[in-house]
Amino acid sequence: MELKIALLPGDGIGPEVMAQAVKCLQAVEETFGHNFIFSEAPVGAIAIAKTGNPLPDETLQLCRDSNAVLFGTVGSPEYDKDPYAKLRPEQGLLQLRKKLGLFANIKPIKAFSILDRKSPLKKEIITGTDFIIYRELTGGIYFGEKQLSTDGTTASDLCVYSESEIGRIAHLAFKSAKSRNNKLTLVDKANVLETSRLWRRVVSKIAESYPEVALEFMYVDNAGMQIILNPTQFDVVLTENLLGDIISDVAGVICGSIGLLSSASVGENHAMFEPVHGSYSQAAGKNMANPVACILSAALLLEHFGLNEEARAVQMAVYQSLRKNIVTPDLNLKTKYGTDQVGDFIANNITDTDDNLSMNNE
Ligand code: IPM
């Protein structure tokens, strides 16, 4: 298969972790006989420094002309010091989501059994956790009208959702539940928010077309607690933009390191894959960032194009690295392995023979 892949490494540790993901994709190309055409473009703080724009037109065009985007991270401490800065690296990511129409953010949350002691949660609580979060990504309070009164003492952010925005992601989430364990949890704040009540009405109606899927509702405050207390109860979780941002980081705790979490953002015509972690600028250039989240995001990219065997080969190679403790310091403080060595190990272990090791039950 030929695929044009736009690489947007971004800021902080983005370039380092992306280099490892590219190595792995190149190993997949060689092993399975595909042709991936990579082109790189700036986004975030580095793009502001180069062009004065967190999402330069050329970067957007490259993404539009590609089959998929592999995204690193955006963010920089110099902007965090000034929350009033007009131009911010994060705008690059938010504009990209909006302009490419990436309305569904999909995050698999899985407990790796070999890492169960890395999680701050008890082994018996997290064992068997395997759910997916569907977070709406181009609507809600992130993109509603923002206002600051002229005297600077009052501010507002509008949260708006339409039936169609809710419906398109709800269908994806129901289809996913149907292919898994037939359970969908809608997380909201319907006891307070009108938008949440609209979500419930629209999602309940759509549920009629998926009779095999059990739909349940959960307030976000309770969901935050339930994800920590009893994560195995979830199969597919559907939620709006801001609530999804928060609960996905909460869910990240289960895996033991945010450096392992991958995500896909999809729309009608485009798809983007990115690690869940941020730019972690303190670690940039130190060869210590965990490349696994970005490598697993590349595996999601492969899956998106139906290259399931290839995706599994990448996941199995990641699993080997965890099993052999060839990991970065976030997973083992005494490790002697750097970002590139972990990346090399994973890339070198991508094979087309399934050795029947299960990710969770060896
Ligand atoms: C994420 C991040 C972004 C978000 C930031 C960087 C704007 O937290 O991808 O989850 O809030 O959506």
Residues whose N, C-alpha, C, O or C-beta is under 5 A from the ligand:
A	BS01	IPM	E90 D245
